[in-house]
Amino acid sequence: MSGAEKVVCMTGESERMSGTEKVVCVTGGSGYVASWLVNLLLRRGYTVKATMIQRKQSIYLHLMELRKDFSYSKQICWKKDALIPLLKDAKSELIDPAVKGTLNVLRSCAKAPSVKRVIITASMASVMFNGKPLTPEVVLDETWFSDTVRCEELKNWYPLSKTLAEESAWKFSEDHGIDLVTICPGLCIGPLIQPAPTFSIEAFLKLVKGTEIFPDGIYVFVDIRDVVDAHILAFETPTASGRYCVVGRVVHYSEAFKILQKICPNLHLPEKFEDDKPSLPVYKVSQDRARSLGINFIPLEVSLRDTVESLKEKGFLIF
């Protein structure tokens, strides 16, 4: 799943689409996805305007309110939020911000005649929780949507918030004639640009250090660089449309550990997981639509190595 990193909203016209100047607004510009977006967009010749998260005002990284009318320039807006697992009131603390934050951006886009396309990062959490058995024969794809009723019954608040936010975005876009594309990434790993670990990297770090023991579950990994490429390519490709699942590889954590042990033999990994139950069979996630954008997925071995090296470089991991 996408962890907590990604709700991104891209709006405007790229140079490839319009031949005009490329101006970008990135909200939550200090986050994992957003920091990479700023970096790669600048390399591609975009002018980037970034807003920063006001962390002291909330334990969640909510979308900052965009007060200005977008019509003064062609812009891209990136929205980011984060999941904190302890919730007193899931609706007010997680669901409402996810839905309202997404709609706030879309309302601004609807007022701007220069906006030709919106790209929002949803999550694999809005794809895979629908009650269908996830067996080796199953291939998840863009036609899957998480079941909101089931998520609420099971108190799966994060998938519920992501699904409701994406569904709200699709409805609003259809009602207002907005060309919408959504990106549904898995659990992002890869090198850090910003100085502190993000939610998904923090979880990875705890697992690698052995400070917390997790079940040997199934994880849908994707490299952060592939996620960012998917957004930019979906924005710049005139024929892009609909949803895109962006998952590099589906594996058990134990398999990821074996890879880590091989590429980083000096890394002292935990010897066991939370329980000794038989591992669940691994399902698949279709890469067809993501590859149609031009994504060539970075191998998991490279992503894991680069994640560990980045954490070591920044002093979060010593070995």
Helices and strands as residue ranges (DSSP letters): E 9-12, H 15-18, E 23-26, H 32-43, E 47-50, G 55-57, G 70-72, E 77-78, H 90-90, I 91-95, H 96-110, E 117-121, G 124-126, E 139-140, H 148-153, H 157-176, E 180-185, E 187-189, H 199-209, E 218-223, H 224-236, E 242-246, E 249-252, H 253-263, E 284-285, H 288-292, H 300-313
